[in-house]
Amino acid sequence: MSTVWVVAALSYVIVVPLSFLVVVAGGSRVGYDHRREHDRWLYAGFSALFAAVLVGVGPVSPTLAFDPRWLVALPAGAALYGVDTTLWKRWTGARIERGTGEFVWTVPMLLSVVPEELVFRTGLAPLVDSLGAPAFVAVSAVAFGLAHVANGRHEVAFKSWNGVVYALAFLATGSVVVPVLAHVGYNLVAVWVISLTGTDAASR
């Protein structure tokens, strides 16, 4: 049974983007005026729905244990975004500027964190017992990266690397709370503190 739900969790990579495309394409036929700022809201909504089904219908039980010391994951996630941004700047020459902190980007980026971690960490956790921890880390990371392919091929690479960090945090603590905190720290810095400008940054 756990194998079925591992496959279900992996289907996120196809189901969520496809649902997004169906709404955008189908909506245009009935007068829906799609705008760029709608993208993350749609993604967050479909992510939440997918995770709710995975947890509500399937045998996915999130471990929500918490230790105050784990709050260090917030600045650690922020630092991870700093590393990614520095690498991207060296790679492309994009300029680094202060983030906009716009509500329209901040809220959906935070709303998508929990669903993503429930799917890619908790949902794929059975792999630890069936294939071992290294396989779990690899599959969890690559699937997380592929879920961001719409943002460009470089995002698949960066998000796969981020997925390794989140998966290791999950294994080290046994709680999905830690990767959630790291992911929140990452996304907050992405919106509020640092942004990238330049031709290659537009697809971030």
ROTOR-191087 format. One record per atom (N, C-alpha, C): residue number from 1; atom name; x, y, z. Coordinates in steps of 0.001 Angstrom, whole numbers. Example, Ala and Ser with C-alpha at 12.3 -4.5 7.8 and 13.67 -1.06 7.14 Angstrom:
<rs>
<1, 'N', <13190, -5690, 7800>>,
<1, 'CA', <12300, -4500, 7800>>,
<1, 'C', <13200, -3300, 7800>>,
<2, 'N', <12850, -2250, 7080>>,
<2, 'CA', <13670, -1060, 7140>>,
<2, 'C', <12900, 30, 7870>>,
</rs>
This chain:
<rs>
<1, 'N', <829, -1215, 0>>,
<1, 'CA', <0, 0, 0>>,
<1, 'C', <864, 1266, 0>>,
<2, 'N', <1988, 1218, 741>>,
<2, 'CA', <2859, 2391, 802>>,
<2, 'C', <3439, 2710, -569>>,
<3, 'N', <3668, 1654, -1389>>,
<3, 'CA', <4189, 1865, -2738>>,
<3, 'C', <3214, 2680, -3576>>,
<4, 'N', <1937, 2391, -3411>>,
<4, 'CA', <902, 3123, -4148>>,
<4, 'C', <974, 4608, -3831>>,
<5, 'N', <1175, 4929, -2554>>,
<5, 'CA', <1170, 6331, -2168>>,
<5, 'C', <2486, 7030, -2460>>,
<6, 'N', <3564, 6267, -2583>>,
<6, 'CA', <4817, 6854, -3062>>,
<6, 'C', <4642, 7279, -4515>>,
<7, 'N', <4027, 6384, -5299>>,
<7, 'CA', <3742, 6707, -6702>>,
<7, 'C', <2793, 7904, -6786>>,
<8, 'N', <1804, 7920, -5904>>,
<8, 'CA', <850, 9036, -5875>>,
<8, 'C', <1570, 10345, -5572>>,
<9, 'N', <2487, 10311, -4612>>,
<9, 'CA', <3240, 11516, -4262>>,
<9, 'C', <4082, 11985, -5444>>,
<10, 'N', <4699, 11036, -6151>>,
<10, 'CA', <5525, 11389, -7305>>,
<10, 'C', <4687, 11968, -8445>>,
<11, 'N', <3409, 11585, -8500>>,
<11, 'CA', <2549, 12087, -9572>>,
<11, 'C', <2303, 13586, -9447>>,
<12, 'N', <2642, 14158, -8298>>,
<12, 'CA', <2536, 15601, -8083>>,
<12, 'C', <3236, 16362, -9206>>,
<13, 'N', <4390, 15844, -9619>>,
<13, 'CA', <5218, 16501, -10636>>,
<13, 'C', <4441, 16704, -11937>>,
<14, 'N', <3476, 15814, -12202>>,
<14, 'CA', <2674, 15912, -13422>>,
<14, 'C', <1298, 16519, -13147>>,
<15, 'N', <659, 16049, -12077>>,
<15, 'CA', <-726, 16432, -11806>>,
<15, 'C', <-880, 17918, -11512>>,
<16, 'N', <-31, 18470, -10647>>,
<16, 'CA', <-179, 19880, -10267>>,
<16, 'C', <81, 20820, -11447>>,
<17, 'N', <1210, 20673, -12177>>,
<17, 'CA', <1396, 21554, -13343>>,
<17, 'C', <305, 21382, -14399>>,
<18, 'N', <-156, 20142, -14602>>,
<18, 'CA', <-1203, 19904, -15591>>,
<18, 'C', <-2505, 20583, -15185>>,
<19, 'N', <-2844, 20504, -13907>>,
<19, 'CA', <-4049, 21170, -13405>>,
<19, 'C', <-3946, 22672, -13622>>,
<20, 'N', <-2763, 23193, -13375>>,
<20, 'CA', <-2495, 24616, -13575>>,
<20, 'C', <-2747, 25005, -15029>>,
<21, 'N', <-2188, 24222, -15947>>,
<21, 'CA', <-2325, 24521, -17372>>,
<21, 'C', <-3778, 24399, -17841>>,
<22, 'N', <-4478, 23406, -17304>>,
<22, 'CA', <-5880, 23210, -17686>>,
<22, 'C', <-6719, 24419, -17283>>,
<23, 'N', <-6479, 24929, -16079>>,
<23, 'CA', <-7240, 26090, -15603>>,
<23, 'C', <-6936, 27325, -16447>>,
<24, 'N', <-5641, 27540, -16729>>,
<24, 'CA', <-5256, 28718, -17507>>,
<24, 'C', <-5817, 28634, -18924>>,
<25, 'N', <-5641, 27470, -19575>>,
<25, 'CA', <-6115, 27309, -20955>>,
<25, 'C', <-7646, 27281, -21024>>,
<26, 'N', <-8252, 26511, -20115>>,
<26, 'CA', <-9704, 26412, -20115>>,
<26, 'C', <-10367, 27703, -19689>>,
<27, 'N', <-9734, 28397, -18746>>,
<27, 'CA', <-10302, 29645, -18261>>,
<27, 'C', <-10383, 30712, -19326>>,
<28, 'N', <-9397, 30713, -20238>>,
<28, 'CA', <-9393, 31718, -21295>>,
<28, 'C', <-10603, 31573, -22211>>,
<29, 'N', <-11148, 30366, -22270>>,
<29, 'CA', <-12318, 30125, -23132>>,
<29, 'C', <-13601, 30706, -22537>>,
<30, 'N', <-13579, 30926, -21226>>,
<30, 'CA', <-14784, 31460, -20569>>,
<30, 'C', <-14552, 32884, -20035>>,
<31, 'N', <-13485, 33512, -20547>>,
<31, 'CA', <-13258, 34910, -20196>>,
<31, 'C', <-12294, 35148, -19051>>,
<32, 'N', <-11599, 34100, -18575>>,
<32, 'CA', <-10631, 34284, -17486>>,
<32, 'C', <-9406, 35015, -18017>>,
<33, 'N', <-9084, 36138, -17408>>,
<33, 'CA', <-7936, 36946, -17822>>,
<33, 'C', <-6738, 36565, -16955>>,
<34, 'N', <-5950, 35613, -17430>>,
<34, 'CA', <-4807, 35134, -16650>>,
<34, 'C', <-3701, 36179, -16631>>,
<35, 'N', <-3154, 36390, -15437>>,
<35, 'CA', <-2036, 37320, -15268>>,
<35, 'C', <-898, 36610, -14549>>,
<36, 'N', <291, 37147, -14707>>,
<36, 'CA', <1471, 36501, -14142>>,
<36, 'C', <1370, 36343, -12625>>,
<37, 'N', <763, 37347, -11959>>,
<37, 'CA', <669, 37274, -10500>>,
<37, 'C', <-288, 36185, -10024>>,
<38, 'N', <-1064, 35630, -10948>>,
<38, 'CA', <-1959, 34525, -10585>>,
<38, 'C', <-1209, 33201, -10486>>,
<39, 'N', <-24, 33109, -11112>>,
<39, 'CA', <682, 31835, -11227>>,
<39, 'C', <913, 31160, -9881>>,
<40, 'N', <1509, 31887, -8966>>,
<40, 'CA', <1857, 31268, -7685>>,
<40, 'C', <625, 30953, -6843>>,
<41, 'N', <-438, 31774, -6999>>,
<41, 'CA', <-1679, 31486, -6279>>,
<41, 'C', <-2294, 30176, -6779>>,
<42, 'N', <-2305, 30000, -8087>>,
<42, 'CA', <-2835, 28757, -8660>>,
<42, 'C', <-1985, 27570, -8228>>,
<43, 'N', <-681, 27741, -8283>>,
<43, 'CA', <221, 26656, -7879>>,
<43, 'C', <14, 26297, -6411>>,
<44, 'N', <-75, 27320, -5555>>,
<44, 'CA', <-274, 27077, -4119>>,
<44, 'C', <-1600, 26372, -3861>>,
<45, 'N', <-2630, 26768, -4578>>,
<45, 'CA', <-3946, 26148, -4401>>,
<45, 'C', <-3954, 24687, -4796>>,
<46, 'N', <-3387, 24375, -5956>>,
<46, 'CA', <-3351, 22986, -6404>>,
<46, 'C', <-2419, 22147, -5515>>,
<47, 'N', <-1340, 22750, -5020>>,
<47, 'CA', <-428, 22048, -4115>>,
<47, 'C', <-1141, 21665, -2823>>,
<48, 'N', <-1900, 22622, -2279>>,
<48, 'CA', <-2635, 22380, -1037>>,
<48, 'C', <-3680, 21289, -1220>>,
<49, 'N', <-4388, 21331, -2345>>,
<49, 'CA', <-5407, 20323, -2623>>,
<49, 'C', <-4780, 18940, -2769>>,
<50, 'N', <-3679, 18860, -3482>>,
<50, 'CA', <-2991, 17586, -3685>>,
<50, 'C', <-2526, 17005, -2352>>,
<51, 'N', <-1883, 17844, -1526>>,
<51, 'CA', <-1384, 17384, -230>>,
<51, 'C', <-2528, 16969, 691>>,
<52, 'N', <-3641, 17691, 623>>,
<52, 'CA', <-4797, 17356, 1459>>,
<52, 'C', <-5330, 15969, 1116>>,
<53, 'N', <-5362, 15661, -168>>,
<53, 'CA', <-5816, 14336, -593>>,
<53, 'C', <-4829, 13270, -130>>,
<54, 'N', <-3543, 13558, -283>>,
<54, 'CA', <-2514, 12591, 99>>,
<54, 'C', <-2570, 12271, 1591>>,
<55, 'N', <-2777, 13304, 2402>>,
<55, 'CA', <-2830, 13119, 3855>>,
<55, 'C', <-4201, 12628, 4300>>,
<56, 'N', <-5261, 13164, 3692>>,
<56, 'CA', <-6611, 12821, 4131>>,
<56, 'C', <-7097, 11465, 3688>>,
<57, 'N', <-6690, 11040, 2492>>,
<57, 'CA', <-7168, 9776, 1946>>,
<57, 'C', <-6135, 8664, 2100>>,
<58, 'N', <-4882, 9004, 1930>>,
<58, 'CA', <-3827, 7993, 1985>>,
<58, 'C', <-3253, 7811, 3382>>,
<59, 'N', <-2397, 6810, 3541>>,
<59, 'CA', <-1792, 6523, 4841>>,
<59, 'C', <-567, 7387, 5103>>,
<60, 'N', <-682, 8687, 4843>>,
<60, 'CA', <429, 9604, 5049>>,
<60, 'C', <207, 10344, 6366>>,
<61, 'N', <1074, 10083, 7337>>,
<61, 'CA', <921, 10682, 8665>>,
<61, 'C', <2112, 11585, 8962>>,
<62, 'N', <1940, 12901, 8812>>,
<62, 'CA', <3042, 13823, 9067>>,
<62, 'C', <3508, 13761, 10516>>,
<63, 'N', <4814, 13753, 10721>>,
<63, 'CA', <5383, 13806, 12065>>,
<63, 'C', <5646, 15267, 12389>>,
<64, 'N', <4912, 15787, 13381>>,
<64, 'CA', <4961, 17214, 13673>>,
<64, 'C', <5693, 17516, 14977>>,
<65, 'N', <6586, 16625, 15392>>,
<65, 'CA', <7365, 16864, 16604>>,
<65, 'C', <8131, 18173, 16461>>,
<66, 'N', <8274, 18897, 17578>>,
<66, 'CA', <8946, 20198, 17507>>,
<66, 'C', <9878, 20384, 18692>>,
<67, 'N', <11040, 20907, 18399>>,
<67, 'CA', <12032, 21269, 19400>>,
<67, 'C', <12413, 22721, 19122>>,
<68, 'N', <12352, 23615, 20122>>,
<68, 'CA', <12670, 25031, 19887>>,
<68, 'C', <14023, 25247, 19216>>,
<69, 'N', <14952, 24326, 19433>>,
<69, 'CA', <16270, 24471, 18803>>,
<69, 'C', <16179, 24386, 17287>>,
<70, 'N', <15115, 23785, 16787>>,
<70, 'CA', <14965, 23622, 15344>>,
<70, 'C', <14633, 24932, 14635>>,
<71, 'N', <14349, 25989, 15408>>,
<71, 'CA', <14079, 27293, 14796>>,
<71, 'C', <15290, 27810, 14022>>,
<72, 'N', <16459, 27229, 14305>>,
<72, 'CA', <17660, 27603, 13557>>,
<72, 'C', <17497, 27277, 12072>>,
<73, 'N', <16526, 26422, 11766>>,
<73, 'CA', <16279, 26074, 10358>>,
<73, 'C', <15821, 27289, 9559>>,
<74, 'N', <15154, 28251, 10200>>,
<74, 'CA', <14706, 29456, 9494>>,
<74, 'C', <15878, 30241, 8899>>,
<75, 'N', <16862, 30651, 9742>>,
<75, 'CA', <18007, 31360, 9154>>,
<75, 'C', <18853, 30456, 8252>>,
<76, 'N', <18843, 29153, 8521>>,
<76, 'CA', <19588, 28242, 7657>>,
<76, 'C', <18986, 28227, 6252>>,
<77, 'N', <17650, 28222, 6186>>,
<77, 'CA', <16982, 28284, 4889>>,
<77, 'C', <17265, 29593, 4175>>,
<78, 'N', <17294, 30687, 4946>>,
<78, 'CA', <17614, 31987, 4367>>,
<78, 'C', <19026, 31985, 3795>>,
<79, 'N', <19954, 31372, 4529>>,
<79, 'CA', <21340, 31284, 4068>>,
<79, 'C', <21439, 30449, 2796>>,
<80, 'N', <20604, 29416, 2715>>,
<80, 'CA', <20594, 28566, 1525>>,
<80, 'C', <20205, 29375, 292>>,
<81, 'N', <19234, 30273, 448>>,
<81, 'CA', <18865, 31124, -689>>,
<81, 'C', <20021, 32048, -1054>>,
<82, 'N', <20749, 32517, -42>>,
<82, 'CA', <21914, 33358, -311>>,
<82, 'C', <22963, 32625, -1127>>,
<83, 'N', <23172, 31354, -807>>,
<83, 'CA', <24128, 30538, -1560>>,
<83, 'C', <23665, 30381, -3006>>,
<84, 'N', <22378, 30046, -3172>>,
<84, 'CA', <21833, 29867, -4522>>,
<84, 'C', <21965, 31150, -5349>>,
<85, 'N', <21648, 32271, -4714>>,
<85, 'CA', <21683, 33552, -5411>>,
<85, 'C', <23107, 33916, -5828>>,
<86, 'N', <24062, 33669, -4951>>,
<86, 'CA', <25465, 33945, -5258>>,
<86, 'C', <25944, 33097, -6432>>,
<87, 'N', <25587, 31824, -6412>>,
<87, 'CA', <25971, 30935, -7506>>,
<87, 'C', <25340, 31383, -8823>>,
<88, 'N', <24055, 31772, -8744>>,
<88, 'CA', <23357, 32201, -9958>>,
<88, 'C', <23956, 33493, -10508>>,
<89, 'N', <24369, 34393, -9615>>,
<89, 'CA', <24998, 35638, -10041>>,
<89, 'C', <26315, 35351, -10757>>,
<90, 'N', <27122, 34449, -10181>>,
<90, 'CA', <28411, 34115, -10793>>,
<90, 'C', <28213, 33422, -12142>>,
<91, 'N', <27149, 32645, -12232>>,
<91, 'CA', <26879, 31860, -13427>>,
<91, 'C', <26373, 32728, -14572>>,
<92, 'N', <25483, 33685, -14276>>,
<92, 'CA', <24803, 34437, -15328>>,
<92, 'C', <25144, 35922, -15373>>,
<93, 'N', <25703, 36450, -14273>>,
<93, 'CA', <25973, 37874, -14224>>,
<93, 'C', <24759, 38706, -13844>>,
<94, 'N', <23679, 38056, -13403>>,
<94, 'CA', <22471, 38772, -12987>>,
<94, 'C', <22767, 39664, -11788>>,
<95, 'N', <22071, 40793, -11695>>,
<95, 'CA', <22266, 41705, -10578>>,
<95, 'C', <21438, 41261, -9374>>,
<96, 'N', <21973, 41468, -8184>>,
<96, 'CA', <21259, 41155, -6945>>,
<96, 'C', <20752, 42455, -6343>>,
<97, 'N', <19452, 42519, -6087>>,
<97, 'CA', <18849, 43710, -5518>>,
<97, 'C', <17943, 43331, -4357>>,
<98, 'N', <17463, 44340, -3673>>,
<98, 'CA', <16539, 44097, -2563>>,
<98, 'C', <15214, 43566, -3103>>,
<99, 'N', <14626, 42578, -2397>>,
<99, 'CA', <13349, 42009, -2810>>,
<99, 'C', <12221, 43016, -2687>>,
<100, 'N', <11148, 42766, -3398>>,
<100, 'CA', <10017, 43696, -3394>>,
<100, 'C', <9111, 43529, -2185>>,
<101, 'N', <9034, 42302, -1653>>,
<101, 'CA', <8172, 42052, -511>>,
<101, 'C', <6704, 42193, -819>>,
<102, 'N', <6324, 42049, -2068>>,
<102, 'CA', <4935, 42240, -2451>>,
<102, 'C', <4043, 41124, -1910>>,
<103, 'N', <2896, 41524, -1403>>,
<103, 'CA', <1919, 40587, -840>>,
<103, 'C', <1540, 39514, -1850>>,
<104, 'N', <1384, 39927, -3107>>,
<104, 'CA', <906, 39012, -4136>>,
<104, 'C', <1876, 37863, -4376>>,
<105, 'N', <3169, 38050, -4021>>,
<105, 'CA', <4150, 36979, -4160>>,
<105, 'C', <4410, 36281, -2831>>,
<106, 'N', <4416, 37036, -1728>>,
<106, 'CA', <4780, 36481, -421>>,
<106, 'C', <3816, 35400, 43>>,
<107, 'N', <2528, 35692, 38>>,
<107, 'CA', <1544, 34766, 589>>,
<107, 'C', <1526, 33413, -129>>,
<108, 'N', <1393, 33385, -1458>>,
<108, 'CA', <1365, 32068, -2108>>,
<108, 'C', <2665, 31291, -1973>>,
<109, 'N', <3800, 32002, -1907>>,
<109, 'CA', <5074, 31297, -1733>>,
<109, 'C', <5156, 30638, -364>>,
<110, 'N', <4508, 31238, 631>>,
<110, 'CA', <4472, 30634, 1959>>,
<110, 'C', <3414, 29534, 2030>>,
<111, 'N', <2293, 29739, 1346>>,
<111, 'CA', <1220, 28736, 1367>>,
<111, 'C', <1642, 27431, 698>>,
<112, 'N', <2542, 27514, -261>>,
<112, 'CA', <2953, 26301, -980>>,
<112, 'C', <3983, 25477, -225>>,
<113, 'N', <4584, 26046, 820>>,
<113, 'CA', <5659, 25357, 1544>>,
<113, 'C', <5184, 24064, 2197>>,
<114, 'N', <4140, 24159, 3012>>,
<114, 'CA', <3666, 22972, 3734>>,
<114, 'C', <3219, 21860, 2792>>,
<115, 'N', <2403, 22164, 1781>>,
<115, 'CA', <2024, 21097, 847>>,
<115, 'C', <3220, 20430, 182>>,
<116, 'N', <4198, 21221, -252>>,
<116, 'CA', <5375, 20652, -907>>,
<116, 'C', <6146, 19729, 33>>,
<117, 'N', <6309, 20145, 1281>>,
<117, 'CA', <7053, 19314, 2226>>,
<117, 'C', <6273, 18058, 2611>>,
<118, 'N', <4953, 18174, 2701>>,
<118, 'CA', <4134, 16989, 2979>>,
<118, 'C', <4252, 15964, 1853>>,
<119, 'N', <4294, 16460, 621>>,
<119, 'CA', <4368, 15559, -530>>,
<119, 'C', <5763, 14973, -686>>,
<120, 'N', <6769, 15839, -773>>,
<120, 'CA', <8104, 15386, -1133>>,
<120, 'C', <8922, 14814, 19>>,
<121, 'N', <8594, 15137, 1227>>,
<121, 'CA', <9306, 14543, 2354>>,
<121, 'C', <8438, 13464, 3029>>,
<122, 'N', <7280, 13841, 3599>>,
<122, 'CA', <6441, 12854, 4280>>,
<122, 'C', <5868, 11833, 3311>>,
<123, 'N', <5389, 12295, 2164>>,
<123, 'CA', <4773, 11388, 1208>>,
<123, 'C', <5724, 10346, 656>>,
<124, 'N', <7008, 10696, 563>>,
<124, 'CA', <8002, 9768, 20>>,
<124, 'C', <8801, 9056, 1111>>,
<125, 'N', <8478, 9308, 2374>>,
<125, 'CA', <9195, 8695, 3495>>,
<125, 'C', <9217, 7166, 3474>>,
<126, 'N', <8168, 6486, 2956>>,
<126, 'CA', <8233, 5018, 2894>>,
<126, 'C', <9438, 4486, 2121>>,
<127, 'N', <10029, 5310, 1283>>,
<127, 'CA', <11209, 4886, 535>>,
<127, 'C', <12388, 4590, 1450>>,
<128, 'N', <12402, 5225, 2621>>,
<128, 'CA', <13497, 4996, 3568>>,
<128, 'C', <13538, 3530, 3978>>,
<129, 'N', <12375, 2958, 4264>>,
<129, 'CA', <12308, 1554, 4674>>,
<129, 'C', <12471, 597, 3504>>,
<130, 'N', <11932, 969, 2345>>,
<130, 'CA', <11951, 38, 1216>>,
<130, 'C', <13247, 79, 409>>,
<131, 'N', <13814, 1267, 228>>,
<131, 'CA', <15013, 1385, -606>>,
<131, 'C', <16229, 1969, 114>>,
<132, 'N', <15995, 2527, 1304>>,
<132, 'CA', <17098, 3108, 2057>>,
<132, 'C', <17105, 4627, 2007>>,
<133, 'N', <17797, 5224, 2974>>,
<133, 'CA', <17835, 6678, 3091>>,
<133, 'C', <18421, 7377, 1863>>,
<134, 'N', <19532, 6872, 1283>>,
<134, 'CA', <20081, 7554, 99>>,
<134, 'C', <19078, 7635, -1059>>,
<135, 'N', <18326, 6557, -1270>>,
<135, 'CA', <17335, 6554, -2342>>,
<135, 'C', <16231, 7566, -2046>>,
<136, 'N', <15816, 7622, -781>>,
<136, 'CA', <14799, 8600, -403>>,
<136, 'C', <15274, 10012, -701>>,
<137, 'N', <16502, 10327, -293>>,
<137, 'CA', <17043, 11670, -515>>,
<137, 'C', <17096, 11979, -2007>>,
<138, 'N', <17577, 11031, -2800>>,
<138, 'CA', <17713, 11250, -4241>>,
<138, 'C', <16363, 11456, -4917>>,
<139, 'N', <15417, 10570, -4637>>,
<139, 'CA', <14099, 10660, -5284>>,
<139, 'C', <13366, 11915, -4820>>,
<140, 'N', <13410, 12181, -3523>>,
<140, 'CA', <12739, 13353, -2968>>,
<140, 'C', <13291, 14634, -3580>>,
<141, 'N', <14610, 14709, -3707>>,
<141, 'CA', <15252, 15916, -4225>>,
<141, 'C', <14958, 16126, -5708>>,
<142, 'N', <15104, 15067, -6500>>,
<142, 'CA', <14884, 15195, -7946>>,
<142, 'C', <13419, 15510, -8249>>,
<143, 'N', <12500, 14860, -7540>>,
<143, 'CA', <11085, 15124, -7756>>,
<143, 'C', <10747, 16575, -7407>>,
<144, 'N', <11316, 17063, -6320>>,
<144, 'CA', <11106, 18455, -5917>>,
<144, 'C', <11645, 19405, -6990>>,
<145, 'N', <12796, 19060, -7546>>,
<145, 'CA', <13366, 19882, -8602>>,
<145, 'C', <12496, 19898, -9842>>,
<146, 'N', <12026, 18717, -10248>>,
<146, 'CA', <11195, 18612, -11450>>,
<146, 'C', <9872, 19362, -11304>>,
<147, 'N', <9392, 19487, -10076>>,
<147, 'CA', <8141, 20209, -9845>>,
<147, 'C', <8278, 21695, -10183>>,
<148, 'N', <9526, 22174, -10303>>,
<148, 'CA', <9766, 23592, -10596>>,
<148, 'C', <10279, 23814, -12016>>,
<149, 'N', <10110, 22820, -12873>>,
<149, 'CA', <10650, 22914, -14234>>,
<149, 'C', <10047, 24072, -15021>>,
<150, 'N', <8839, 24473, -14692>>,
<150, 'CA', <8203, 25582, -15405>>,
<150, 'C', <8968, 26887, -15231>>,
<151, 'N', <9781, 26982, -14181>>,
<151, 'CA', <10565, 28196, -13924>>,
<151, 'C', <11913, 28191, -14626>>,
<152, 'N', <12192, 27142, -15381>>,
<152, 'CA', <13463, 27072, -16106>>,
<152, 'C', <14290, 25875, -15666>>,
<153, 'N', <15167, 25427, -16561>>,
<153, 'CA', <15987, 24258, -16255>>,
<153, 'C', <16914, 24492, -15086>>,
<154, 'N', <17392, 25734, -14940>>,
<154, 'CA', <18284, 26009, -13819>>,
<154, 'C', <17562, 25822, -12485>>,
<155, 'N', <16242, 26078, -12464>>,
<155, 'CA', <15483, 25903, -11231>>,
<155, 'C', <15390, 24434, -10843>>,
<156, 'N', <15358, 23547, -11834>>,
<156, 'CA', <15359, 22118, -11530>>,
<156, 'C', <16639, 21758, -10787>>,
<157, 'N', <17757, 22298, -11247>>,
<157, 'CA', <19042, 22018, -10595>>,
<157, 'C', <19090, 22583, -9186>>,
<158, 'N', <18719, 23858, -9053>>,
<158, 'CA', <18777, 24490, -7738>>,
<158, 'C', <17793, 23855, -6761>>,
<159, 'N', <16567, 23597, -7223>>,
<159, 'CA', <15572, 23029, -6322>>,
<159, 'C', <15894, 21577, -5978>>,
<160, 'N', <16564, 20858, -6870>>,
<160, 'CA', <17001, 19501, -6525>>,
<160, 'C', <18045, 19558, -5410>>,
<161, 'N', <18948, 20508, -5521>>,
<161, 'CA', <19959, 20711, -4472>>,
<161, 'C', <19286, 21115, -3163>>,
<162, 'N', <18331, 22028, -3239>>,
<162, 'CA', <17573, 22409, -2044>>,
<162, 'C', <16847, 21201, -1465>>,
<163, 'N', <16295, 20359, -2345>>,
<163, 'CA', <15583, 19165, -1906>>,
<163, 'C', <16466, 18206, -1131>>,
<164, 'N', <17736, 18128, -1514>>,
<164, 'CA', <18683, 17295, -759>>,
<164, 'C', <18787, 17809, 672>>,
<165, 'N', <18916, 19125, 814>>,
<165, 'CA', <19032, 19732, 2145>>,
<165, 'C', <17776, 19478, 2967>>,
<166, 'N', <16603, 19683, 2388>>,
<166, 'CA', <15353, 19483, 3108>>,
<166, 'C', <15165, 18009, 3493>>,
<167, 'N', <15531, 17109, 2582>>,
<167, 'CA', <15382, 15682, 2870>>,
<167, 'C', <16315, 15247, 3999>>,
<168, 'N', <17534, 15758, 3999>>,
<168, 'CA', <18480, 15428, 5067>>,
<168, 'C', <18002, 15978, 6410>>,
<169, 'N', <17402, 17169, 6381>>,
<169, 'CA', <16855, 17754, 7615>>,
<169, 'C', <15715, 16895, 8136>>,
<170, 'N', <14898, 16387, 7224>>,
<170, 'CA', <13791, 15506, 7606>>,
<170, 'C', <14324, 14218, 8231>>,
<171, 'N', <15338, 13630, 7626>>,
<171, 'CA', <15908, 12383, 8153>>,
<171, 'C', <16592, 12603, 9498>>,
<172, 'N', <17287, 13721, 9631>>,
<172, 'CA', <18045, 13983, 10854>>,
<172, 'C', <17160, 14193, 12068>>,
<173, 'N', <15964, 14752, 11853>>,
<173, 'CA', <15094, 15096, 12980>>,
<173, 'C', <13860, 14201, 13073>>,
<174, 'N', <13490, 13571, 11969>>,
<174, 'CA', <12289, 12749, 11967>>,
<174, 'C', <11009, 13553, 11952>>,
<175, 'N', <11127, 14855, 11716>>,
<175, 'CA', <9952, 15734, 11722>>,
<175, 'C', <9910, 16566, 10457>>,
<176, 'N', <8720, 16708, 9894>>,
<176, 'CA', <8565, 17538, 8696>>,
<176, 'C', <8624, 19016, 9041>>,
<177, 'N', <8551, 19350, 10332>>,
<177, 'CA', <8578, 20748, 10759>>,
<177, 'C', <9897, 21421, 10362>>,
<178, 'N', <10995, 20693, 10461>>,
<178, 'CA', <12307, 21292, 10180>>,
<178, 'C', <12455, 21696, 8710>>,
<179, 'N', <12195, 20797, 7756>>,
<179, 'CA', <12264, 21260, 6367>>,
<179, 'C', <11243, 22340, 6046>>,
<180, 'N', <10097, 22327, 6723>>,
<180, 'CA', <9120, 23403, 6516>>,
<180, 'C', <9717, 24747, 6938>>,
<181, 'N', <10351, 24780, 8104>>,
<181, 'CA', <10958, 26018, 8598>>,
<181, 'C', <12068, 26500, 7662>>,
<182, 'N', <12911, 25574, 7210>>,
<182, 'CA', <13997, 25946, 6292>>,
<182, 'C', <13429, 26486, 4985>>,
<183, 'N', <12387, 25860, 4510>>,
<183, 'CA', <11739, 26252, 3257>>,
<183, 'C', <11099, 27634, 3406>>,
<184, 'N', <10476, 27892, 4552>>,
<184, 'CA', <9890, 29213, 4820>>,
<184, 'C', <10976, 30283, 4824>>,
<185, 'N', <12092, 29992, 5489>>,
<185, 'CA', <13199, 30944, 5521>>,
<185, 'C', <13714, 31259, 4132>>,
<186, 'N', <13815, 30228, 3318>>,
<186, 'CA', <14280, 30378, 1936>>,
<186, 'C', <13335, 31290, 1145>>,
<187, 'N', <12044, 30990, 1215>>,
<187, 'CA', <11072, 31743, 420>>,
<187, 'C', <10902, 33189, 890>>,
<188, 'N', <10993, 33403, 2195>>,
<188, 'CA', <10876, 34767, 2703>>,
<188, 'C', <12004, 35646, 2183>>,
<189, 'N', <13217, 35116, 2209>>,
<189, 'CA', <14359, 35886, 1708>>,
<189, 'C', <14220, 36117, 206>>,
<190, 'N', <13685, 35111, -490>>,
<190, 'CA', <13507, 35235, -1937>>,
<190, 'C', <12604, 36418, -2292>>,
<191, 'N', <11606, 36693, -1450>>,
<191, 'CA', <10649, 37763, -1745>>,
<191, 'C', <11037, 39087, -1091>>,
<192, 'N', <11476, 39034, 154>>,
<192, 'CA', <11653, 40255, 933>>,
<192, 'C', <13063, 40839, 922>>,
<193, 'N', <14060, 40015, 771>>,
<193, 'CA', <15430, 40505, 949>>,
<193, 'C', <16211, 40569, -350>>,
<194, 'N', <16174, 39504, -1121>>,
<194, 'CA', <17007, 39426, -2311>>,
<194, 'C', <16158, 39135, -3536>>,
<195, 'N', <16433, 39821, -4609>>,
<195, 'CA', <15829, 39487, -5894>>,
<195, 'C', <16917, 39553, -6946>>,
<196, 'N', <16640, 38925, -8076>>,
<196, 'CA', <17614, 38921, -9169>>,
<196, 'C', <17038, 39677, -10347>>,
<197, 'N', <17870, 40454, -11009>>,
<197, 'CA', <17424, 41161, -12204>>,
<197, 'C', <18367, 40839, -13347>>,
<198, 'N', <17873, 40977, -14549>>,
<198, 'CA', <18679, 40627, -15709>>,
<198, 'C', <17892, 39680, -16602>>,
<199, 'N', <18380, 39441, -17787>>,
<199, 'CA', <17634, 38632, -18749>>,
<199, 'C', <17420, 37219, -18278>>,
<200, 'N', <18405, 36638, -17590>>,
<200, 'CA', <18276, 35255, -17169>>,
<200, 'C', <17473, 35113, -15895>>,
<201, 'N', <17298, 36201, -15163>>,
<201, 'CA', <16615, 36123, -13876>>,
<201, 'C', <15115, 36081, -14029>>,
<202, 'N', <14626, 36471, -15183>>,
<202, 'CA', <13178, 36587, -15354>>,
<202, 'C', <12449, 35269, -15186>>,
<203, 'N', <13120, 34161, -15465>>,
<203, 'CA', <12457, 32869, -15391>>,
<203, 'C', <12582, 32227, -14029>>,
<204, 'N', <13156, 32945, -13060>>,
<204, 'CA', <13378, 32357, -11737>>,
<204, 'C', <12050, 31997, -11088>>,
</rs>
